[in-house]
């Protein structure tokens, strides 16, 4: 059994961290992860006309944020009509999988922070 006791003097500081600094840090981390993911995706995007690649820049600029007391959600959407065909392929074109590969890399990067040795 593990019993942890905290001095009452530390309680206000814990509340301060919980209510201000941790949510701000979570929001910064979420923004940085979205930026990293979109940049990696953009860099993998094949360039023929540049339209789909520019769509990732727009997704970054127009990203939406949803904040609550316990979560921060950011969304960036490439609205180029054929982006799904590039990502997943078609019967005549192999998938590029730029977003899926970028997400896999970012997930691995995040996992390193939470590994216990």
Secondary structure, DSSP 8 states (H G I E B T S, - for coil): -------HHHHHHHHHIIIIIHHHHHHHHHHHHHHHHHHHHHHHS--SSSHHHHHHHHHHHT-EEEE-SS-EEEE-----TTHHHHHH--SSS----HHHHHHHHHHHHHHHHT---
